[in-house]
Each structure stands twice: as C-alpha cells, then as structure tokens.
Amino acid sequence: MLLREDNRVCKLLGTKYPLIQGGMAWVANAELASAVSNGGGLGVIAAANTPPDILEQEIIKAKSMIEPGRPFGLNIMLMSPTADAALEVAAKQRVPVVTTGAGSPGKVLERLKPLGTIVIPVVASVTQARRVEKQGADAVVAEGMEAGGHIGELTTMVLTPQISQAVKIPVICAGGVADGRGVVAAFALGAEGVQVGTRFICCEECTVHMNYKNAVIAAKDRSTAITGQTLGHPVRCLRNKLTAEFERLESERAPASEIEALGTGKLRAAVVDGDTDWGSLMAGQSAAMVSEILPAKTIIENMFAHAEKVLGRVGEVKA
C-alpha cells in the first residue's frame, strides 16, 4: 500500500523505497550512503565542514560502491565555511541529489538545478517550505525537533501536516522515524516519504565508534538533551558530561565564545574516538527505539514490512 508506483518521492529519486538517509556530520560517509542506496533508499554523504578535496574523494568512493542505476545524495550544511566549496564539488561530480540545511538554499538551486540535480532543502517551518518551493526546490524535508543534531522548534506531529498542506511539492517527514509505525504516521500526516538518521547509526555499515552505537542502543525515552539554545543553534544529543556542562554554562549565561569553544571537536571525539562522556553524541529521541545493529538493507526492508503490518491493523480497526 505504501510502495505505490505513483509515489512521488520514489519517482523523483529513482529509489525502491521513499526513504532518505539523514546527512549526519562525521557519520554519513561513503560506506553508510552506499549501503542505504544499495538497500533501496537514498544514501546521503554529509559535506559538513569537510575540505573539498577529501569530500570529492568520498563521493568518488561512494560511486564505486553503489550498484549501477542507484542514486545517492550529498547534504550541504549552508552555515558551514566550506559550503561554497562543497557546492562546487557537487557540481563537478554531478551528484544526483543534494539536500541542504541551516540556511537559504538559493545559491544551491541556482547552481545545481540547471545541471539536472534534484535539490531538497530541510526545513523547520511552513514559511521556509513555501519560500524554497518558490525558489524551485524539488521537494522538502519537514524536520521536527525530535530529530538529532541541529533542530527547529516544532514537533514532527504538527510540522508535517502544516507543510504538506502549504506546498505542492513532495514532503518528506523527518524527526522521530525509526520503525514502521513512524513511516505510517508520516504518511498519515501528509508526507510521501521519510528521512531517517538515528536508526542508521546502528547499522553494520556505519563506521562510527562502537561506543557511540552502544550509547544509542542503551538510550531511554528521556536520554536526549538540547544544547546551544542560547546561541540560536539548538542541537539534540544523548545526555552525558558534555551536555551537563553545556547546560551549566547556558544557565550561568556564559559568553557565547565560551559555549562555542566547549563544543569544538566534540562530534569527532564521539564518532572517531568513542568518547561517550565528553563527545557530542548527536541522536534523536527515536534512539530509545533502537535495540540492535543490523545491515542497512535489512533495516529498510524491516521498516516498510512493519509499516504494511501496521496499516493492516489500522484497516482491521476501521472495519
């Protein structure tokens, strides 16, 4: 029922499933993106602050790992100092799909649309969704504040239906989606696809440190915290000594420079070094629903098989 032939997200992306993997900085590399793409979704490499030469190597690596005919994407964080360089790498390598976040995607649309690239901005409000639609976006990712990493103010439950009603382009729901129930909920709210991030941290192909994966698996319903709100760039992570220190500095109204300095290098510490005390363990509230490490393809197949079972139960209740 969900995998209809006329699903606009699948038709737009050329994927089997209407699923995009989140562009998680330091996490979403060639290994993860290729596994998701080969599994029938859209794998996405995160440009983040990666130097352009290294980013280009990662894209070339992903191309060599992805099966012929399967698409992949690149996420460009527009507030990054390397965003312009990442844009040029995307153009040079003719990346099929580009998602954007943390800024206006105008220059990305102007540069890449003429090349045939599909551009999908991640938005956190109706106003943003309407603006990028007018600018020429092919679809939008409506990301609720349940998500990990940088977040907005609205929940997925209220954001997705409002954006779905406000724009004509396809809407992809993000924030809190980790299993088939989330997929069904997303479609019920008006979305035509989902973006999944946290669940893929715990896939076999994801190269983050095992300590990070174990922290996600151990997460409970209240295991995440939001930091950086006083800076205007709130970030959701798993609670640890780092988030406690962020909370202390923010409650004491410490200078922004001091708060920013605390976060420097902490995501790498979590992903590469496995520092679960002082590393930034970016993860969404859906971490509490992650209980095992599986291949990316299995995660995707299980998610949509589960969704069909949920829909079957809904039909029985309705009858």
Phi and psi in degrees as GROMACS dihedral restraints (atoms count N, CA, C in turn):
[ dihedral_restraints ]
;  ai    aj    ak    al  type     phi  dphi    fc
    3     4     5     6     1   -74.1    20    10
    4     5     6     7     1   -35.1    20    10
    6     7     8     9     1   -88.6    20    10
    7     8     9    10     1    59.6    20    10
    9    10    11    12     1   -74.6    20    10
   10    11    12    13     1   149.0    20    10
   12    13    14    15     1   -65.7    20    10
   13    14    15    16     1   -23.8    20    10
   15    16    17    18     1   -96.2    20    10
   16    17    18    19     1    13.7    20    10
   18    19    20    21     1   -61.2    20    10
   19    20    21    22     1   121.5    20    10
   21    22    23    24     1   -69.0    20    10
   22    23    24    25     1   -29.8    20    10
   24    25    26    27     1   -70.1    20    10
   25    26    27    28     1   -45.3    20    10
   27    28    29    30     1   -62.5    20    10
   28    29    30    31     1   -41.6    20    10
   30    31    32    33     1   -66.8    20    10
   31    32    33    34     1   -38.9    20    10
   33    34    35    36     1   -66.8    20    10
   34    35    36    37     1   -44.3    20    10
   36    37    38    39     1   -89.4    20    10
   37    38    39    40     1   -23.9    20    10
   39    40    41    42     1    77.8    20    10
   40    41    42    43     1    33.7    20    10
   42    43    44    45     1  -109.4    20    10
   43    44    45    46     1   161.8    20    10
   45    46    47    48     1   -74.9    20    10
   46    47    48    49     1   -40.5    20    10
   48    49    50    51     1  -113.2    20    10
   49    50    51    52     1   145.8    20    10
   51    52    53    54     1   -81.2    20    10
   52    53    54    55     1    64.7    20    10
   54    55    56    57     1  -136.1    20    10
   55    56    57    58     1   131.8    20    10
   57    58    59    60     1  -114.9    20    10
   58    59    60    61     1   137.8    20    10
   60    61    62    63     1   -85.4    20    10
   61    62    63    64     1   134.4    20    10
   63    64    65    66     1   -62.6    20    10
   64    65    66    67     1   145.0    20    10
   66    67    68    69     1   -86.1    20    10
   67    68    69    70     1    73.0    20    10
   69    70    71    72     1   -82.1    20    10
   70    71    72    73     1   120.0    20    10
   72    73    74    75     1   -57.9    20    10
   73    74    75    76     1   136.9    20    10
   75    76    77    78     1    69.9    20    10
   76    77    78    79     1   -12.1    20    10
   78    79    80    81     1  -106.0    20    10
   79    80    81    82     1   -46.1    20    10
   81    82    83    84     1   -83.0    20    10
   82    83    84    85     1    87.8    20    10
   84    85    86    87     1  -111.3    20    10
   85    86    87    88     1  -168.7    20    10
   87    88    89    90     1   -62.3    20    10
   88    89    90    91     1   -38.8    20    10
   90    91    92    93     1   -62.1    20    10
   91    92    93    94     1   -47.7    20    10
   93    94    95    96     1   -69.3    20    10
   94    95    96    97     1   -47.1    20    10
   96    97    98    99     1   -60.0    20    10
   97    98    99   100     1   -43.5    20    10
   99   100   101   102     1   -66.6    20    10
  100   101   102   103     1   -36.5    20    10
  102   103   104   105     1   -65.9    20    10
  103   104   105   106     1   -40.4    20    10
  105   106   107   108     1   -69.6    20    10
  106   107   108   109     1   -43.0    20    10
  108   109   110   111     1   -63.1    20    10
  109   110   111   112     1   -43.8    20    10
  111   112   113   114     1   -67.6    20    10
  112   113   114   115     1   -20.8    20    10
  114   115   116   117     1   -86.4    20    10
  115   116   117   118     1     0.0    20    10
  117   118   119   120     1   105.1    20    10
  118   119   120   121     1    -2.7    20    10
  120   121   122   123     1  -102.6    20    10
  121   122   123   124     1  -164.5    20    10
  123   124   125   126     1  -109.4    20    10
  124   125   126   127     1   107.0    20    10
  126   127   128   129     1   -75.6    20    10
  127   128   129   130     1   144.0    20    10
  129   130   131   132     1  -131.8    20    10
  130   131   132   133     1   129.9    20    10
  132   133   134   135     1   -90.4    20    10
  133   134   135   136     1   136.6    20    10
  135   136   137   138     1   -91.8    20    10
  136   137   138   139     1   120.5    20    10
  138   139   140   141     1   -72.2    20    10
  139   140   141   142     1   -42.2    20    10
  141   142   143   144     1    46.3    20    10
  142   143   144   145     1  -126.3    20    10
  144   145   146   147     1  -106.1    20    10
  145   146   147   148     1    22.4    20    10
  147   148   149   150     1   -65.3    20    10
  148   149   150   151     1   131.2    20    10
  150   151   152   153     1   -56.0    20    10
  151   152   153   154     1   143.4    20    10
  153   154   155   156     1   -58.3    20    10
  154   155   156   157     1   -36.3    20    10
  156   157   158   159     1   -67.9    20    10
  157   158   159   160     1   -37.9    20    10
  159   160   161   162     1   -72.1    20    10
  160   161   162   163     1   -38.5    20    10
  162   163   164   165     1   -61.7    20    10
  163   164   165   166     1   -42.7    20    10
  165   166   167   168     1   -63.1    20    10
  166   167   168   169     1   -39.2    20    10
  168   169   170   171     1   -62.5    20    10
  169   170   171   172     1   -38.2    20    10
  171   172   173   174     1   -67.0    20    10
  172   173   174   175     1   -39.7    20    10
  174   175   176   177     1   -65.4    20    10
  175   176   177   178     1   -44.4    20    10
  177   178   179   180     1   -61.7    20    10
  178   179   180   181     1   -40.3    20    10
  180   181   182   183     1   -62.1    20    10
  181   182   183   184     1   -44.3    20    10
  183   184   185   186     1   -62.0    20    10
  184   185   186   187     1   -42.0    20    10
  186   187   188   189     1   -58.7    20    10
  187   188   189   190     1   -35.7    20    10
  189   190   191   192     1   -74.9    20    10
  190   191   192   193     1   -20.0    20    10
  192   193   194   195     1   -97.9    20    10
  193   194   195   196     1   -19.4    20    10
  195   196   197   198     1   -87.7    20    10
  196   197   198   199     1   136.5    20    10
  198   199   200   201     1   -63.2    20    10
  199   200   201   202     1   146.2    20    10
  201   202   203   204     1   -55.2    20    10
  202   203   204   205     1   137.3    20    10
  204   205   206   207     1    87.9    20    10
  205   206   207   208     1    -6.8    20    10
  207   208   209   210     1   -97.2    20    10
  208   209   210   211     1   133.0    20    10
  210   211   212   213     1   -82.8    20    10
  211   212   213   214     1   167.2    20    10
  213   214   215   216     1  -148.6    20    10
  214   215   216   217     1   171.9    20    10
  216   217   218   219     1  -137.5    20    10
  217   218   219   220     1   172.4    20    10
  219   220   221   222     1  -131.6    20    10
  220   221   222   223     1   132.4    20    10
  222   223   224   225     1   -99.6    20    10
  223   224   225   226     1   127.1    20    10
  225   226   227   228     1  -111.3    20    10
  226   227   228   229     1   117.4    20    10
  228   229   230   231     1   -86.4    20    10
  229   230   231   232     1   108.5    20    10
  231   232   233   234     1   -68.5    20    10
  232   233   234   235     1   -18.3    20    10
  234   235   236   237     1   -84.3    20    10
  235   236   237   238     1    -5.1    20    10
  237   238   239   240     1   -72.8    20    10
  238   239   240   241     1   143.1    20    10
  240   241   242   243     1   -66.1    20    10
  241   242   243   244     1   -15.1    20    10
  243   244   245   246     1  -103.0    20    10
  244   245   246   247     1    11.4    20    10
  246   247   248   249     1   -60.3    20    10
  247   248   249   250     1   -43.9    20    10
  249   250   251   252     1   -63.7    20    10
  250   251   252   253     1   -39.4    20    10
  252   253   254   255     1   -67.3    20    10
  253   254   255   256     1   -39.2    20    10
  255   256   257   258     1   -63.9    20    10
  256   257   258   259     1   -36.3    20    10
  258   259   260   261     1   -61.8    20    10
  259   260   261   262     1   -42.9    20    10
  261   262   263   264     1   -69.2    20    10
  262   263   264   265     1   -34.5    20    10
  264   265   266   267     1   -64.6    20    10
  265   266   267   268     1   -41.8    20    10
  267   268   269   270     1   -60.6    20    10
  268   269   270   271     1   -40.4    20    10
  270   271   272   273     1   -67.5    20    10
  271   272   273   274     1   -44.6    20    10
  273   274   275   276     1   -62.9    20    10
  274   275   276   277     1   -41.9    20    10
  276   277   278   279     1   -88.7    20    10
  277   278   279   280     1     0.4    20    10
  279   280   281   282     1    50.6    20    10
  280   281   282   283     1    52.9    20    10
  282   283   284   285     1   -62.4    20    10
  283   284   285   286     1   127.8    20    10
  285   286   287   288     1   -62.2    20    10
  286   287   288   289     1   -38.9    20    10
  288   289   290   291     1  -134.8    20    10
  289   290   291   292     1   136.9    20    10
  291   292   293   294     1  -127.2    20    10
  292   293   294   295     1   126.9    20    10
  294   295   296   297     1  -103.8    20    10
  295   296   297   298     1   150.8    20    10
  297   298   299   300     1  -130.0    20    10
  298   299   300   301     1   157.1    20    10
  300   301   302   303     1  -154.5    20    10
  301   302   303   304     1   165.1    20    10
  303   304   305   306     1    59.3    20    10
  304   305   306   307     1    48.6    20    10
  306   307   308   309     1   153.3    20    10
  307   308   309   310     1   173.7    20    10
  309   310   311   312     1   -78.1    20    10
  310   311   312   313     1   131.3    20    10
  312   313   314   315     1   -88.4    20    10
  313   314   315   316     1    13.6    20    10
  315   316   317   318     1   -51.1    20    10
  316   317   318   319     1   -48.7    20    10
  318   319   320   321     1   -69.3    20    10
  319   320   321   322     1   -29.0    20    10
  321   322   323   324     1   -68.8    20    10
  322   323   324   325     1   -44.4    20    10
  324   325   326   327     1   -62.6    20    10
  325   326   327   328     1   -44.4    20    10
  327   328   329   330     1   -63.3    20    10
  328   329   330   331     1   -37.1    20    10
  330   331   332   333     1   -81.5    20    10
  331   332   333   334     1   -40.7    20    10
  333   334   335   336     1   -98.6    20    10
  334   335   336   337     1   -30.4    20    10
  336   337   338   339     1   -58.0    20    10
  337   338   339   340     1   -42.3    20    10
  339   340   341   342     1   -62.1    20    10
  340   341   342   343     1   -19.7    20    10
  342   343   344   345     1   -88.2    20    10
  343   344   345   346     1    -3.9    20    10
  345   346   347   348     1    92.2    20    10
  346   347   348   349     1     5.6    20    10
  348   349   350   351     1   -72.4    20    10
  349   350   351   352     1   137.5    20    10
  351   352   353   354     1   -83.5    20    10
  352   353   354   355     1   126.1    20    10
  354   355   356   357     1  -115.8    20    10
  355   356   357   358     1   124.5    20    10
  357   358   359   360     1  -128.6    20    10
  358   359   360   361     1   100.5    20    10
  360   361   362   363     1   -74.6    20    10
  361   362   363   364     1   146.0    20    10
  363   364   365   366     1   -91.3    20    10
  364   365   366   367     1   125.3    20    10
  366   367   368   369     1  -126.1    20    10
  367   368   369   370     1   158.0    20    10
  369   370   371   372     1  -126.4    20    10
  370   371   372   373     1    11.4    20    10
  372   373   374   375     1  -155.1    20    10
  373   374   375   376     1   160.8    20    10
  375   376   377   378     1   -64.1    20    10
  376   377   378   379     1   -41.0    20    10
  378   379   380   381     1   -58.5    20    10
  379   380   381   382     1   -45.1    20    10
  381   382   383   384     1   -63.0    20    10
  382   383   384   385     1   -41.6    20    10
  384   385   386   387     1   -62.1    20    10
  385   386   387   388     1   -45.3    20    10
  387   388   389   390     1   -64.4    20    10
  388   389   390   391     1   -38.4    20    10
  390   391   392   393     1   -65.4    20    10
  391   392   393   394     1   -46.8    20    10
  393   394   395   396     1   -71.5    20    10
  394   395   396   397     1   -28.5    20    10
  396   397   398   399     1   -62.8    20    10
  397   398   399   400     1   -43.8    20    10
  399   400   401   402     1   -64.7    20    10
  400   401   402   403     1   -30.6    20    10
  402   403   404   405     1   -76.4    20    10
  403   404   405   406     1   -13.6    20    10
  405   406   407   408     1   112.7    20    10
  406   407   408   409     1    13.8    20    10
  408   409   410   411     1   -60.7    20    10
  409   410   411   412     1   145.2    20    10
  411   412   413   414     1   -82.2    20    10
  412   413   414   415     1   -26.9    20    10
  414   415   416   417     1  -165.0    20    10
  415   416   417   418     1   173.0    20    10
  417   418   419   420     1  -133.4    20    10
  418   419   420   421     1   149.3    20    10
  420   421   422   423     1  -101.1    20    10
  421   422   423   424     1   116.3    20    10
  423   424   425   426     1   -90.8    20    10
  424   425   426   427     1   105.8    20    10
  426   427   428   429     1  -105.0    20    10
  427   428   429   430     1   116.9    20    10
  429   430   431   432     1   -81.2    20    10
  430   431   432   433     1   165.8    20    10
  432   433   434   435     1   -75.9    20    10
  433   434   435   436     1    -0.1    20    10
  435   436   437   438     1   -72.1    20    10
  436   437   438   439     1   -16.4    20    10
  438   439   440   441     1   -66.6    20    10
  439   440   441   442     1   164.3    20    10
  441   442   443   444     1   -89.7    20    10
  442   443   444   445     1   164.8    20    10
  444   445   446   447     1    75.0    20    10
  445   446   447   448     1  -148.0    20    10
  447   448   449   450     1   -68.7    20    10
  448   449   450   451     1   131.6    20    10
  450   451   452   453     1  -134.3    20    10
  451   452   453   454     1   165.1    20    10
  453   454   455   456     1  -100.0    20    10
  454   455   456   457     1  -153.5    20    10
  456   457   458   459     1  -105.5    20    10
  457   458   459   460     1   -23.4    20    10
  459   460   461   462     1   -95.8    20    10
  460   461   462   463     1   148.4    20    10
  462   463   464   465     1   -79.3    20    10
  463   464   465   466     1   158.4    20    10
  465   466   467   468     1   -57.4    20    10
  466   467   468   469     1   -38.5    20    10
  468   469   470   471     1   -60.7    20    10
  469   470   471   472     1   -36.0    20    10
  471   472   473   474     1  -100.0    20    10
  472   473   474   475     1   -26.2    20    10
  474   475   476   477     1   -73.3    20    10
  475   476   477   478     1   -47.2    20    10
  477   478   479   480     1   -59.8    20    10
  478   479   480   481     1   -49.5    20    10
  480   481   482   483     1   -65.6    20    10
  481   482   483   484     1   -33.0    20    10
  483   484   485   486     1   -68.1    20    10
  484   485   486   487     1   -42.3    20    10
  486   487   488   489     1   -69.7    20    10
  487   488   489   490     1   -39.6    20    10
  489   490   491   492     1   -59.5    20    10
  490   491   492   493     1   -33.5    20    10
  492   493   494   495     1   -81.2    20    10
  493   494   495   496     1   -24.0    20    10
  495   496   497   498     1   -88.5    20    10
  496   497   498   499     1   -23.1    20    10
  498   499   500   501     1  -124.7    20    10
  499   500   501   502     1   161.4    20    10
  501   502   503   504     1   -99.6    20    10
  502   503   504   505     1   -19.1    20    10
  504   505   506   507     1   -75.5    20    10
  505   506   507   508     1   159.8    20    10
  507   508   509   510     1   -59.8    20    10
  508   509   510   511     1   142.6    20    10
  510   511   512   513     1  -112.2    20    10
  511   512   513   514     1   131.8    20    10
  513   514   515   516     1  -112.9    20    10
  514   515   516   517     1   124.7    20    10
  516   517   518   519     1   -89.6    20    10
  517   518   519   520     1   134.3    20    10
  519   520   521   522     1  -137.1    20    10
  520   521   522   523     1   151.0    20    10
  522   523   524   525     1   107.0    20    10
  523   524   525   526     1    97.2    20    10
  525   526   527   528     1    94.4    20    10
  526   527   528   529     1     3.3    20    10
  528   529   530   531     1   -93.2    20    10
  529   530   531   532     1   116.0    20    10
  531   532   533   534     1  -138.3    20    10
  532   533   534   535     1    -7.7    20    10
  534   535   536   537     1  -152.4    20    10
  535   536   537   538     1  -173.1    20    10
  537   538   539   540     1   -63.4    20    10
  538   539   540   541     1   -30.6    20    10
  540   541   542   543     1   -62.5    20    10
  541   542   543   544     1   -39.8    20    10
  543   544   545   546     1   -66.3    20    10
  544   545   546   547     1   -37.1    20    10
  546   547   548   549     1   -63.0    20    10
  547   548   549   550     1   -47.6    20    10
  549   550   551   552     1   -61.8    20    10
  550   551   552   553     1   -42.6    20    10
  552   553   554   555     1   -61.5    20    10
  553   554   555   556     1   -41.8    20    10
  555   556   557   558     1   -60.1    20    10
  556   557   558   559     1   -45.3    20    10
  558   559   560   561     1   -67.6    20    10
  559   560   561   562     1   -36.4    20    10
  561   562   563   564     1   -64.5    20    10
  562   563   564   565     1   -29.2    20    10
  564   565   566   567     1   -84.0    20    10
  565   566   567   568     1    -1.4    20    10
  567   568   569   570     1   109.2    20    10
  568   569   570   571     1    -3.8    20    10
  570   571   572   573     1   -77.2    20    10
  571   572   573   574     1   162.1    20    10
  573   574   575   576     1  -119.3    20    10
  574   575   576   577     1     8.1    20    10
  576   577   578   579     1  -170.0    20    10
  577   578   579   580     1   174.1    20    10
  579   580   581   582     1  -131.9    20    10
  580   581   582   583     1   151.9    20    10
  582   583   584   585     1  -113.3    20    10
  583   584   585   586     1   130.6    20    10
  585   586   587   588     1  -123.5    20    10
  586   587   588   589     1   128.7    20    10
  588   589   590   591     1  -118.5    20    10
  589   590   591   592     1   -68.1    20    10
  591   592   593   594     1   -53.1    20    10
  592   593   594   595     1   -41.6    20    10
  594   595   596   597     1   -59.1    20    10
  595   596   597   598     1   -33.4    20    10
  597   598   599   600     1   -79.7    20    10
  598   599   600   601     1   -10.2    20    10
  600   601   602   603     1   -60.4    20    10
  601   602   603   604     1   -35.0    20    10
  603   604   605   606     1  -101.6    20    10
  604   605   606   607     1    49.0    20    10
  606   607   608   609     1  -112.2    20    10
  607   608   609   610     1   157.4    20    10
  609   610   611   612     1   -60.7    20    10
  610   611   612   613     1   -34.5    20    10
  612   613   614   615     1   -81.4    20    10
  613   614   615   616     1   -14.2    20    10
  615   616   617   618     1   -69.5    20    10
  616   617   618   619     1   131.2    20    10
  618   619   620   621     1   -95.8    20    10
  619   620   621   622     1    11.9    20    10
  621   622   623   624     1   -65.6    20    10
  622   623   624   625     1   159.1    20    10
  624   625   626   627     1   -58.5    20    10
  625   626   627   628     1   143.5    20    10
  627   628   629   630     1   -60.4    20    10
  628   629   630   631     1   -29.2    20    10
  630   631   632   633     1   -59.8    20    10
  631   632   633   634     1   -38.9    20    10
  633   634   635   636     1   -63.6    20    10
  634   635   636   637     1   -47.9    20    10
  636   637   638   639     1   -60.3    20    10
  637   638   639   640     1   -43.8    20    10
  639   640   641   642     1   -64.2    20    10
  640   641   642   643     1   -34.3    20    10
  642   643   644   645     1   -65.7    20    10
  643   644   645   646     1   -38.3    20    10
  645   646   647   648     1   -65.9    20    10
  646   647   648   649     1   -45.5    20    10
  648   649   650   651     1   -62.7    20    10
  649   650   651   652     1   -34.0    20    10
  651   652   653   654     1   -80.7    20    10
  652   653   654   655     1    -8.8    20    10
  654   655   656   657     1   -63.3    20    10
  655   656   657   658     1   144.3    20    10
  657   658   659   660     1  -110.6    20    10
  658   659   660   661     1  -175.4    20    10
  660   661   662   663     1   -63.5    20    10
  661   662   663   664     1   -27.5    20    10
  663   664   665   666     1  -115.3    20    10
  664   665   666   667     1    30.6    20    10
  666   667   668   669     1   -84.7    20    10
  667   668   669   670     1    -5.4    20    10
  669   670   671   672     1  -104.3    20    10
  670   671   672   673     1   157.7    20    10
  672   673   674   675     1  -136.9    20    10
  673   674   675   676     1   155.8    20    10
  675   676   677   678     1  -107.7    20    10
  676   677   678   679     1   123.1    20    10
  678   679   680   681     1  -115.7    20    10
  679   680   681   682     1   163.7    20    10
  681   682   683   684     1    77.6    20    10
  682   683   684   685     1    16.1    20    10
  684   685   686   687     1   -66.4    20    10
  685   686   687   688     1   -34.2    20    10
  687   688   689   690     1   -70.7    20    10
  688   689   690   691     1   -17.7    20    10
  690   691   692   693     1   -87.6    20    10
  691   692   693   694     1   -11.1    20    10
  693   694   695   696     1    85.3    20    10
  694   695   696   697     1     6.9    20    10
  696   697   698   699     1  -132.5    20    10
  697   698   699   700     1    71.6    20    10
  699   700   701   702     1   -64.7    20    10
  700   701   702   703     1   142.1    20    10
  702   703   704   705     1  -132.5    20    10
  703   704   705   706     1   132.7    20    10
  705   706   707   708     1   -98.0    20    10
  706   707   708   709     1   128.8    20    10
  708   709   710   711     1  -139.3    20    10
  709   710   711   712     1   167.8    20    10
  711   712   713   714     1   -71.9    20    10
  712   713   714   715     1   141.5    20    10
  714   715   716   717     1   -66.4    20    10
  715   716   717   718     1   134.8    20    10
  717   718   719   720     1  -161.5    20    10
  718   719   720   721     1  -165.2    20    10
  720   721   722   723     1   -63.7    20    10
  721   722   723   724     1   -33.6    20    10
  723   724   725   726     1   -65.2    20    10
  724   725   726   727     1   -47.6    20    10
  726   727   728   729     1   -65.0    20    10
  727   728   729   730     1   -34.3    20    10
  729   730   731   732     1   -64.6    20    10
  730   731   732   733     1   -38.2    20    10
  732   733   734   735     1   -70.6    20    10
  733   734   735   736     1   -37.9    20    10
  735   736   737   738     1   -58.3    20    10
  736   737   738   739     1   -46.8    20    10
  738   739   740   741     1   -61.5    20    10
  739   740   741   742     1   -39.7    20    10
  741   742   743   744     1   -64.4    20    10
  742   743   744   745     1   -48.0    20    10
  744   745   746   747     1   -63.6    20    10
  745   746   747   748     1   -40.8    20    10
  747   748   749   750     1   -69.3    20    10
  748   749   750   751     1   -36.9    20    10
  750   751   752   753     1   -68.1    20    10
  751   752   753   754     1   -29.3    20    10
  753   754   755   756     1   -89.6    20    10
  754   755   756   757     1     3.6    20    10
  756   757   758   759     1    54.8    20    10
  757   758   759   760     1    48.6    20    10
  759   760   761   762     1   -66.9    20    10
  760   761   762   763     1   156.8    20    10
  762   763   764   765     1   -57.3    20    10
  763   764   765   766     1   145.4    20    10
  765   766   767   768     1   -56.9    20    10
  766   767   768   769     1   -36.5    20    10
  768   769   770   771     1   -62.5    20    10
  769   770   771   772     1   -35.5    20    10
  771   772   773   774     1   -70.8    20    10
  772   773   774   775     1   -40.1    20    10
  774   775   776   777     1   -67.5    20    10
  775   776   777   778     1   -42.5    20    10
  777   778   779   780     1   -64.3    20    10
  778   779   780   781     1   -39.0    20    10
  780   781   782   783     1   -63.4    20    10
  781   782   783   784     1   -33.3    20    10
  783   784   785   786     1   -61.7    20    10
  784   785   786   787     1   -35.6    20    10
  786   787   788   789     1   -84.2    20    10
  787   788   789   790     1   -10.8    20    10
  789   790   791   792     1   -61.7    20    10
  790   791   792   793     1   123.9    20    10
  792   793   794   795     1    76.7    20    10
  793   794   795   796     1     2.7    20    10
  795   796   797   798     1   -77.9    20    10
  796   797   798   799     1   -27.2    20    10
  798   799   800   801     1   -69.9    20    10
  799   800   801   802     1   -41.9    20    10
  801   802   803   804     1   -61.7    20    10
  802   803   804   805     1   -38.9    20    10
  804   805   806   807     1   -59.6    20    10
  805   806   807   808     1   -37.1    20    10
  807   808   809   810     1   -74.8    20    10
  808   809   810   811     1   -49.6    20    10
  810   811   812   813     1   -70.6    20    10
  811   812   813   814     1   -45.8    20    10
  813   814   815   816     1   -90.8    20    10
  814   815   816   817     1   -46.8    20    10
  816   817   818   819     1   -90.0    20    10
  817   818   819   820     1   -16.6    20    10
  819   820   821   822     1    73.9    20    10
  820   821   822   823     1    27.2    20    10
  822   823   824   825     1   -79.2    20    10
  823   824   825   826     1   101.9    20    10
  825   826   827   828     1   -88.9    20    10
  826   827   828   829     1    -5.1    20    10
  828   829   830   831     1   -90.9    20    10
  829   830   831   832     1   -50.0    20    10
  831   832   833   834     1  -115.5    20    10
  832   833   834   835     1     5.3    20    10
  834   835   836   837     1   -87.6    20    10
  835   836   837   838     1   156.3    20    10
  837   838   839   840     1   -89.2    20    10
  838   839   840   841     1    99.6    20    10
  840   841   842   843     1   -88.8    20    10
  841   842   843   844     1    73.3    20    10
  843   844   845   846     1   -62.8    20    10
  844   845   846   847     1   126.2    20    10
  846   847   848   849     1  -164.2    20    10
  847   848   849   850     1   151.6    20    10
  849   850   851   852     1   -87.9    20    10
  850   851   852   853     1   174.6    20    10
  852   853   854   855     1   -64.3    20    10
  853   854   855   856     1   -19.5    20    10
  855   856   857   858     1   -69.9    20    10
  856   857   858   859     1    -7.1    20    10
  858   859   860   861     1   -54.6    20    10
  859   860   861   862     1   -32.1    20    10
  861   862   863   864     1   -64.5    20    10
  862   863   864   865     1   -15.9    20    10
  864   865   866   867     1   -99.9    20    10
  865   866   867   868     1     3.3    20    10
  867   868   869   870     1   -97.5    20    10
  868   869   870   871     1   122.7    20    10
  870   871   872   873     1  -127.2    20    10
  871   872   873   874     1    -6.9    20    10
  873   874   875   876     1  -155.3    20    10
  874   875   876   877     1   160.6    20    10
  876   877   878   879     1  -100.3    20    10
  877   878   879   880     1   123.2    20    10
  879   880   881   882     1  -135.0    20    10
  880   881   882   883     1   163.9    20    10
  882   883   884   885     1   -62.3    20    10
  883   884   885   886     1   148.7    20    10
  885   886   887   888     1   -57.1    20    10
  886   887   888   889     1   -42.3    20    10
  888   889   890   891     1   -61.3    20    10
  889   890   891   892     1   -40.4    20    10
  891   892   893   894     1   -66.2    20    10
  892   893   894   895     1   -39.9    20    10
  894   895   896   897     1   -59.3    20    10
  895   896   897   898     1   -45.8    20    10
  897   898   899   900     1   -65.6    20    10
  898   899   900   901     1   -48.4    20    10
  900   901   902   903     1   -62.5    20    10
  901   902   903   904     1   -42.0    20    10
  903   904   905   906     1   -63.6    20    10
  904   905   906   907     1   -39.4    20    10
  906   907   908   909     1   -61.8    20    10
  907   908   909   910     1   -45.1    20    10
  909   910   911   912     1   -80.6    20    10
  910   911   912   913     1   -28.8    20    10
  912   913   914   915     1   -66.8    20    10
  913   914   915   916     1   -41.5    20    10
  915   916   917   918     1   -62.3    20    10
  916   917   918   919     1   -40.4    20    10
  918   919   920   921     1   -60.8    20    10
  919   920   921   922     1   -41.6    20    10
  921   922   923   924     1   -64.9    20    10
  922   923   924   925     1   -37.5    20    10
  924   925   926   927     1   -65.4    20    10
  925   926   927   928     1   -41.2    20    10
  927   928   929   930     1   -61.5    20    10
  928   929   930   931     1   -43.8    20    10
  930   931   932   933     1   -61.9    20    10
  931   932   933   934     1   -36.4    20    10
  933   934   935   936     1   -63.4    20    10
  934   935   936   937     1   -40.9    20    10
  936   937   938   939     1   -67.2    20    10
  937   938   939   940     1   -37.1    20    10
  939   940   941   942     1   -63.2    20    10
  940   941   942   943     1   -40.3    20    10
  942   943   944   945     1   -64.3    20    10
  943   944   945   946     1   -37.8    20    10
  945   946   947   948     1   -65.1    20    10
  946   947   948   949     1   -41.0    20    10
  948   949   950   951     1   -64.4    20    10
  949   950   951   952     1   -42.2    20    10
  951   952   953   954     1   -63.4    20    10
  952   953   954   955     1   -40.8    20    10
